[in-house]
Amino acid sequence: MSPAPVTALSMASHLATREWTATDLFDRALSRTNLAPAASALITTTIERGHREARASDRRRRADASKSPLDGVPIVWKDVFDVAGTVTTAGSQSRTANPPAEQDSSLVRRTHRRGLVTVGKANLSEFAFSGLGVNTYFGTPVNPNSTDTPLVPGGSSSGSAAAVAAGLAPLAVGTDTSGSIRVPAAFCGLVGFRASPGRYGPHDFLPLSVTLDSIGIIAHTLSDIDALDRVLTVTRTPTTTHTSPRVIIPAGEWIEDCTPEVRMPFERATMALTRAGIDVTTKPIAAMIEAQHLMDSHGTIVGAEAHALHGHLLPFAPHIEAATLRRLEQNQHPRSQLQQVFSNLADLRRRFGEELDGALLLCPTVRHDPPPIHSLLNSASAYDRYNASTLRTTMLLSYLGTCGLSYPLRAFGNAAAGMLFSQTDTHDDYLLAMSRRLLDLLQLD
């Protein structure tokens, strides 16, 4: 048998040539669940279902009747999506006694119809309400960039990133409200794509913020993201008349507040783009500045809507993590306090698009490297401070309605940092196409 393939497309190639079977790939995934790199990545492993789906895929391939190019490829789901026969925990002990889901979420059904093989349900920050990925009940998934000191994996889709990094599956589907795909992808050296809300159909996962929730994919390569995006997309999005990629870097805190460990490799990446002939401009983006000021002054939509969903758990809930309770307490704002944040949303998104004028926005995904887990568990103030700083860029861009692609800065000196390409809502196809051209110029992916 040939060496084990790592990416989704390499697996698809090996399946097509019959060098590997879907059952081989699923068994290999199961064998890795007990290895240290996979610790706490999954909350539930769907052994019976996965074997059944893998065997069915192998039968189809023998009959030359595969359902899609990804038929037989393993996939994991963030545990906010229903997978029939499993409890949807949302990463919380408080939900573990709930009855199992009776049917799959619509997106899970769609991948099943296209032949992908479900390995399990991925761990996450409790209720998807943190950008750090720490989970004190189910365990904190392993950041592959950790050495002697375990680092946070980023959240909330922490297990999704850890599962891909550990080789449990080459593809993970999660959600991204304030950065929950983009952040763990950056911290774990992976590629993360936040799709525009509705690109993959109605949202029938457990929500955090109905205004800002979206779905995303984590993988090793942009090519894998593209492949799964083609399987999942319900409606293609508009293109623009711009044929050459242009890049705008937002002047201000989005660059200035980055630590040297992040800023230096990011600047090397942008210099490489300039040397490759790309039009790269650094300038203030007024819509970003105003939107950040609004949230700093009045609070965030995510916090308010999370409190509306889970605030009934206060003031005492023995099965809820202390960090979750603190964040709920901190977001007990009356909706009237956030009126300006809500009422300015549409206008700021319109103005943001006008300022970009078809260019991709490019900035670091997170402004610092992933901190050690122990430093956060030993200090509530450090936890809250790091959580806020980790999400500060991506939360703002969610508010402005962007789709986004985080790509690792490994080639430029930091495997635990990412550069984030963003575009306005519904311009996902343009974002993916232009990001592909830029990465090809840099000979990445």
Helices and strands as residue ranges (DSSP letters): H 8-16, H 22-32, G 36-38, E 42-45, H 47-62, E 74-78, G 93-95, H 106-113, E 117-122, G 126-128, H 158-165, E 171-175, H 182-187, E 191-194, E 215-219, H 222-232, E 246-250, H 253-256, H 260-275, E 279-283, H 286-298, H 301-310, G 311-313, H 322-330, G 335-338, H 339-343, H 345-356, E 360-364, H 373-377, H 380-399, E 403-409, G 410-412, E 414-423, H 428-441
